[in-house]
Amino acid sequence: IATEPSRPSPRNRVGKNRCWCVMYLRVIFCQCIHSNIFSLSFFSSAVFICSFMVAAPIFGYLGDRFNRKVILSCGIFFWSIVTLLSSFISKELYWLFVLSRGLVGIGESSYSSISPTIIGDLFTNNTRTMMLSVFYLAIPLGSGLGYILGSSAKVAAGDWHWALRVSPVLGITAGTLILLFVPEPKRGSADQMGGHIKARTSWLCDMKALAKNRSYVFSSLASSGVSFATGAFGVWIPIYLARAQVVQKTAEPCTKEICSSTDSLIFGGITCVTGLLGVVIGAATTRLCRQKTERADPLVCAVSMLGSAIFICLIFVVAKKSIIGAYVCIFIGETLLFLNWAITADILMFVVIPTRRATAVAFQSFTTHLLGDAGSPYLIGLISDSLQQSYTMSALWQFLSLGYALMLCPFIIVLGGMFFLATALFFLDDREKSAKSAPELTQAVPAVNLSKCAY
């Protein structure tokens, strides 16, 4: 394992802090846009996610070989401008709106694939864990603010288009700050490679090594379980809670085109708070557990996911009688679920060499979306509709059928916990192989042998 680098000069520390702060604001702004987009329709969201998955590997390849700051900024500018322009598309040109969702997905994939690698080249070990944790706070914070901002703008204006006209300004601001203030750290500089990388592996060699990296594969599959649940919850939990209130006769069924956003606002607020708590608790717990075991990272992720599944199951038990009880279960379940976000990224940094990290992050994103939120909202809706068609269409059965469909999520979460346990089995070996392979990149070689790719 690379030891902590020597104490940086005050000037370098200022540069690192400035870089981190700007990127942190960028993720918050970008997640606001993403949440607004995702809440509009299942079909446009599916197009968005599919384009994101296709583009992520491309940006991963570019991020390992070219200037990451420029790629980040261009992606964010493109994404923000397309989002703003799409808000002026009329309903007669719905196909054009769907196409714009695909373009937005391409823009988002640029920052999602590259940002964690910049953090990884600025810090290492416990410092990197802390910085990644604080950085990943922006994801739930931005997502929650996106629900709140988008719902409020939609209701206030009486037009959903306004949900897409507020947040692009924040995205353009973030892109500008990146261009002006974020430095481009040398790859491997935090891993005591000196930043003088003379040998680079080919893309085929990178993919071969990642496929053989068991910790990377299992942690990616585990992350898919998190993505599956969060994607389904973001779409269906507010609707489920609204139906629960109708069953309890504390609210009337909504027959308007634009319904009250109270449940979305509350859920968004819970997502913000639980995301903040989850990432902070996850970082603190991992740092403490590392004193007891070197397998702390995947074990903390596994325990948190298994615990989350219990409380998520309880949501569907108590929602019929108590909305407050359901919110309490959501709060605890999401907190435990969000514990592993930053830790998963840190696992990747440990087991993948610096010149391959953008590609690794990109394909991990591809996997988590493909097996997770790309299809989970549609699958949950399909199961719920099938149950409704089989029985009566009463308000009670609408509520119960959606709850039965959502019960698939805790089972997927348990499966993700099992994958994290599998990661723990191979984590130490893969980390050691990565640490031994990284110094080889500083040695000039005429060609790369695919059979001897750096781990």
C-alpha positions in Angstrom: 0.0 0.0 0.0 1.3 3.5 -0.8 2.2 5.3 2.4 1.1 8.9 3.1 3.0 11.3 0.9 5.2 13.9 2.4 3.5 17.0 3.8 2.6 19.3 0.9 3.6 22.9 0.8 1.0 25.6 1.8 0.7 26.5 -1.8 -0.1 22.9 -2.8 -2.6 22.5 0.0 -4.4 25.6 -1.1 -4.5 24.2 -4.7 -5.9 20.9 -3.5 -8.6 22.6 -1.3 -9.6 24.9 -4.1 -9.9 22.1 -6.6 -11.9 20.0 -4.2 -14.3 22.8 -3.3 -15.0 23.7 -6.9 -15.7 20.1 -7.9 -17.9 19.7 -4.8 -20.1 22.6 -5.9 -20.2 21.2 -9.4 -21.6 17.8 -8.3 -24.3 19.6 -6.2 -25.4 21.7 -9.2 -25.3 18.8 -11.7 -27.3 16.5 -9.4 -30.0 19.2 -9.2 -30.3 19.0 -12.9 -30.3 15.2 -12.9 -33.1 14.9 -10.3 -35.2 17.4 -12.3 -34.7 15.3 -15.5 -35.3 12.0 -13.9 -38.7 13.0 -12.4 -40.2 14.0 -15.7 -41.1 10.7 -17.3 -40.0 7.1 -17.3 -39.3 6.9 -21.0 -37.2 10.0 -21.2 -35.3 8.9 -18.1 -34.6 5.6 -19.7 -33.2 7.3 -22.8 -31.1 9.5 -20.5 -29.6 6.6 -18.6 -29.0 4.5 -21.8 -27.1 7.3 -23.4 -25.1 7.8 -20.2 -24.1 4.2 -20.2 -23.0 4.3 -23.8 -21.0 7.4 -23.4 -19.4 6.6 -20.0 -16.8 4.1 -21.4 -15.8 6.7 -24.1 -15.1 9.4 -21.5 -13.4 6.8 -19.3 -10.9 6.1 -22.1 -10.4 9.9 -22.7 -10.1 10.6 -19.0 -7.2 8.2 -18.6 -5.3 9.8 -21.5 -6.1 13.5 -21.9 -6.7 16.7 -19.9 -9.5 15.8 -17.5 -10.3 19.4 -16.6 -11.2 20.3 -20.2 -13.3 17.2 -20.6 -15.2 18.0 -17.4 -15.9 21.5 -18.3 -17.0 20.8 -21.9 -19.3 18.0 -20.7 -21.0 20.2 -18.1 -21.4 23.2 -20.5 -22.9 20.9 -23.1 -25.2 19.2 -20.6 -26.5 22.5 -19.1 -27.2 24.2 -22.4 -29.0 21.2 -23.8 -31.1 21.0 -20.6 -32.1 24.6 -20.9 -32.9 24.4 -24.6 -35.0 21.3 -24.0 -37.4 23.2 -21.7 -38.6 25.2 -24.7 -39.6 22.1 -26.8 -43.3 21.9 -27.4 -45.3 18.7 -26.8 -45.8 18.2 -30.5 -42.0 17.6 -30.8 -41.8 15.0 -28.0 -39.3 13.0 -30.0 -36.9 16.0 -29.9 -37.3 16.2 -26.2 -36.4 12.5 -25.8 -33.4 13.1 -28.0 -32.3 16.0 -25.7 -32.5 13.6 -22.8 -30.0 11.4 -24.6 -27.7 14.3 -25.2 -27.9 15.3 -21.5 -26.8 11.8 -20.6 -23.7 12.1 -22.7 -22.8 15.3 -20.9 -23.3 13.8 -17.4 -21.2 10.8 -18.2 -18.2 13.1 -18.7 -18.0 14.3 -15.1 -19.2 11.0 -13.5 -16.4 9.1 -15.1 -13.6 11.5 -14.4 -14.3 13.4 -11.1 -13.4 10.6 -8.6 -10.0 10.1 -10.4 -9.0 13.7 -9.8 -9.7 13.3 -6.1 -7.7 10.0 -6.2 -4.7 11.9 -7.6 -4.9 14.6 -4.9 -5.1 12.5 -1.8 -4.4 8.9 -0.5 -5.3 6.5 2.3 -7.5 8.0 5.2 -7.2 11.5 3.7 -8.6 10.3 0.4 -11.4 8.4 2.2 -12.4 11.6 4.0 -12.2 13.7 0.8 -14.2 11.2 -1.2 -16.8 11.0 1.5 -17.3 14.8 1.7 -17.2 14.9 -2.1 -19.9 12.2 -2.4 -22.1 14.2 0.0 -22.9 16.3 -3.0 -24.8 13.5 -4.7 -27.6 13.0 -2.2 -27.6 16.7 -1.4 -27.9 17.7 -5.0 -30.5 15.0 -5.7 -32.6 16.1 -2.8 -32.3 19.7 -3.7 -33.2 18.7 -7.3 -36.5 17.1 -6.1 -37.3 20.2 -4.0 -36.2 22.7 -6.6 -37.9 20.9 -9.5 -41.2 20.2 -7.7 -41.4 23.8 -6.4 -40.7 25.4 -9.7 -43.2 23.1 -11.4 -46.0 23.8 -9.0 -45.2 27.6 -8.7 -45.3 28.1 -12.5 -48.0 25.5 -13.2 -45.7 24.1 -15.9 -43.2 21.3 -15.7 -40.9 23.1 -18.2 -39.7 25.4 -15.4 -38.2 22.5 -13.6 -35.5 22.5 -16.4 -35.0 26.3 -16.5 -33.5 26.9 -13.1 -30.7 24.4 -12.5 -28.8 24.9 -15.9 -27.6 28.2 -14.6 -25.9 26.4 -11.7 -24.3 23.9 -14.1 -22.8 26.6 -16.3 -21.5 28.3 -13.1 -19.8 25.0 -12.0 -18.2 24.5 -15.4 -16.8 28.0 -15.4 -15.3 27.5 -11.9 -13.7 24.3 -13.0 -12.0 26.0 -16.0 -10.8 28.9 -13.8 -9.8 27.3 -10.5 -9.3 23.5 -10.8 -5.7 22.4 -11.5 -4.9 19.2 -13.5 -3.1 16.8 -11.0 -0.7 14.4 -12.6 -1.9 10.8 -12.6 -0.5 8.8 -9.8 1.0 11.8 -8.0 -0.7 10.9 -4.7 0.5 7.3 -5.0 4.1 8.3 -4.9 4.6 7.6 -8.6 6.0 11.1 -8.9 3.6 11.8 -11.8 6.2 10.7 -14.3 4.3 7.9 -16.1 6.2 6.6 -19.0 4.3 3.4 -19.9 0.6 3.2 -20.7 -1.5 0.1 -21.2 -3.8 -0.2 -24.1 -7.6 -0.1 -23.8 -7.9 -3.9 -24.4 -5.3 -4.5 -21.7 -7.2 -2.2 -19.3 -10.4 -4.1 -19.9 -8.7 -7.5 -19.5 -7.2 -6.4 -16.2 -10.5 -5.0 -14.8 -12.3 -8.2 -15.8 -9.8 -10.2 -13.8 -10.0 -7.8 -10.8 -12.4 -9.7 -8.5 -12.8 -6.9 -6.0 -13.7 -4.5 -8.8 -16.2 -6.8 -10.4 -18.0 -7.8 -7.1 -18.1 -4.2 -5.8 -19.5 -3.0 -9.1 -22.3 -5.7 -8.9 -23.0 -4.7 -5.3 -23.3 -1.0 -6.4 -25.9 -2.1 -8.9 -28.1 -3.2 -6.0 -27.9 0.3 -4.5 -28.6 1.9 -7.9 -31.6 -0.4 -8.4 -33.2 0.6 -5.1 -32.5 4.3 -5.3 -33.8 4.5 -8.9 -37.0 2.8 -7.9 -37.5 4.8 -4.7 -36.9 8.1 -6.4 -39.8 7.5 -8.8 -42.2 5.4 -6.7 -41.9 6.2 -3.0 -43.6 9.6 -3.2 -46.5 8.0 -5.2 -46.6 5.1 -2.7 -46.9 7.4 0.3 -49.5 9.5 -1.5 -51.6 6.3 -2.0 -51.0 5.4 1.7 -52.6 8.7 2.7 -55.6 8.0 0.5 -56.1 4.6 2.1 -55.8 6.2 5.6 -58.4 8.8 4.4 -56.1 11.7 5.3 -55.9 12.8 1.7 -58.1 12.7 -1.5 -56.9 11.0 -4.7 -55.3 13.5 -7.1 -57.1 13.8 -10.4 -55.3 16.9 -11.7 -52.5 16.8 -14.2 -50.1 18.5 -11.7 -50.6 17.2 -8.2 -49.3 18.5 -4.8 -45.6 18.1 -4.4 -45.7 17.6 -0.6 -44.6 14.0 -0.6 -41.8 14.8 -3.2 -40.6 17.7 -1.0 -40.5 15.5 2.1 -38.8 12.7 0.3 -36.3 15.1 -1.2 -35.6 16.5 2.3 -35.1 13.0 3.7 -32.8 12.2 0.8 -30.6 15.2 1.5 -30.3 14.5 5.3 -29.8 10.8 5.0 -27.3 11.2 2.3 -25.3 13.6 4.4 -25.5 11.3 7.5 -24.9 8.1 5.5 -21.7 9.3 3.9 -20.4 10.9 7.1 -21.2 7.8 9.2 -19.7 5.6 6.5 -16.4 7.4 6.5 -16.1 7.6 10.2 -17.1 3.9 10.6 -14.6 2.8 8.0 -11.8 4.8 9.5 -12.5 3.2 12.9 -12.8 -0.3 11.6 -9.6 -0.1 9.7 -7.8 -0.2 13.0 -9.4 -3.6 13.6 -9.3 -5.2 10.2 -7.8 -4.4 6.8 -11.0 -5.6 5.1 -13.0 -2.8 6.7 -14.1 -1.1 3.5 -16.1 -3.9 1.9 -17.3 -5.3 5.3 -18.8 -1.9 6.3 -20.6 -1.8 2.9 -21.9 -5.3 3.4 -23.3 -4.7 6.9 -24.9 -1.4 6.0 -26.7 -2.9 3.0 -28.0 -5.9 4.9 -29.2 -3.5 7.7 -30.8 -1.2 5.2 -32.8 -4.1 3.7 -34.5 -4.7 7.1 -35.8 -1.1 7.5 -36.8 -0.9 3.9 -39.0 -3.9 4.4 -40.6 -2.3 7.4 -41.7 0.7 5.2 -44.3 -1.5 3.5 -45.4 -2.9 6.9 -46.1 0.3 8.7 -47.1 2.6 5.8 -50.8 1.5 5.8 -51.2 2.6 9.5 -48.6 5.4 10.0 -47.1 7.8 7.4 -44.7 9.0 10.1 -43.6 5.5 10.8 -42.9 5.0 7.1 -40.8 8.1 7.0 -38.8 6.9 10.0 -38.1 3.6 8.2 -37.2 5.5 5.0 -34.8 7.7 7.0 -33.0 4.8 8.6 -33.0 2.6 5.5 -31.6 5.3 3.2 -29.0 6.3 5.8 -27.7 2.8 5.8 -27.9 2.5 2.1 -25.9 5.7 1.5 -23.1 4.5 3.8 -21.3 2.8 1.0 -21.2 5.4 -1.8 -17.9 7.0 -1.0 -16.5 3.7 0.4 -17.1 1.9 -3.0 -15.2 4.6 -4.8 -12.3 4.3 -2.3 -12.3 0.5 -2.9 -11.8 1.2 -6.6 -9.0 3.6 -5.9 -7.2 0.9 -3.8 -7.5 -2.0 -6.3 -7.1 -0.2 -9.6 -3.9 1.5 -10.8 -4.0 5.3 -11.4 -3.8 5.2 -15.2 -6.8 2.9 -15.4 -9.2 4.5 -12.9 -11.3 6.7 -15.2 -12.0 3.6 -17.3 -12.8 1.6 -14.2 -15.2 4.3 -12.9 -16.8 4.5 -16.3 -17.5 0.8 -16.6 -18.6 0.6 -13.0 -21.1 3.4 -13.8 -22.2 1.5 -16.9 -22.8 -1.7 -14.9 -24.6 0.0 -12.0 -27.0 1.8 -14.4 -27.5 -1.2 -16.7 -28.4 -3.5 -13.8 -29.8 -0.8 -11.6 -31.8 2.3 -12.2 -32.0 1.9 -16.0 -34.7 -0.6 -15.6 -35.8 -0.7 -11.9 -38.5 2.1 -12.1 -40.0 0.4 -15.2 -39.9 -3.1 -13.7 -41.5 -1.9 -10.5 -44.3 -0.2 -12.4 -44.8 -3.2 -14.6 -45.2 -5.5 -11.7 -47.6 -3.1 -10.0 -49.7 -2.7 -13.1 -49.9 -6.5 -13.6 -51.1 -6.9 -10.0 -53.7 -4.2 -10.4 -55.1 -5.7 -13.6 -55.4 -9.1 -12.0 -57.6 -7.8 -9.2 -59.9 -4.9 -8.3 -58.8 -1.3 -9.1 -59.7 0.0 -5.6 -57.5 2.6 -3.9 -56.5 0.0 -1.4 -55.3 -2.4 -4.0 -53.5 0.3 -5.9 -51.6 1.0 -2.7 -50.9 -2.6 -1.9 -49.9 -3.6 -5.4 -47.3 -0.9 -5.6 -46.0 -2.0 -2.1 -45.8 -5.6 -3.3 -43.8 -4.5 -6.3 -41.4 -2.3 -4.3 -40.7 -5.3 -2.0 -38.4 -6.5 -4.7 -36.0 -3.8 -3.7 -34.9 -5.1 -0.3 -34.2 -8.5 -1.9 -31.9 -6.8 -4.4 -30.2 -4.9 -1.6 -29.5 -8.2 0.2 -28.0 -9.6 -2.9 -25.8 -6.5 -3.1 -24.7 -7.1 0.5 -23.6 -10.6 -0.5 -21.5 -9.2 -3.3 -19.8 -6.8 -0.9 -19.0 -9.9 1.3 -17.5 -11.5 -1.7 -15.4 -8.3 -2.3 -14.0 -8.6 1.2 -12.6 -12.1 0.4 -10.4 -10.8 -2.4 -9.8 -7.2 -1.3 -6.4 -7.6 0.3 -5.0 -9.6 -2.6 -6.2 -7.2 -5.3 -5.0 -4.2 -3.3 -1.5 -5.7 -3.1 -1.4 -6.5 -6.8 -2.4 -3.0 -7.6 0.2 -1.5 -5.3 2.9 -3.7 -7.0 1.8 -3.0 -10.5 1.7 0.8 -10.2 5.4 1.5 -10.1 5.9 -0.4 -13.3 4.2 2.4 -15.1 7.1 4.8 -14.3 9.4 2.6 -16.4 9.7 3.2 -20.1 8.8 0.2 -22.2 8.6 -0.1 -26.0 5.4 -2.1 -26.0 2.8 -3.6 -23.8 2.3 -7.3 -23.6 -1.4 -8.1 -23.1 -0.5 -11.3 -21.3 1.4 -9.2 -18.7 -1.0 -6.3 -18.2 -0.5 -4.3 -15.0 -3.1 -5.2 -12.5 
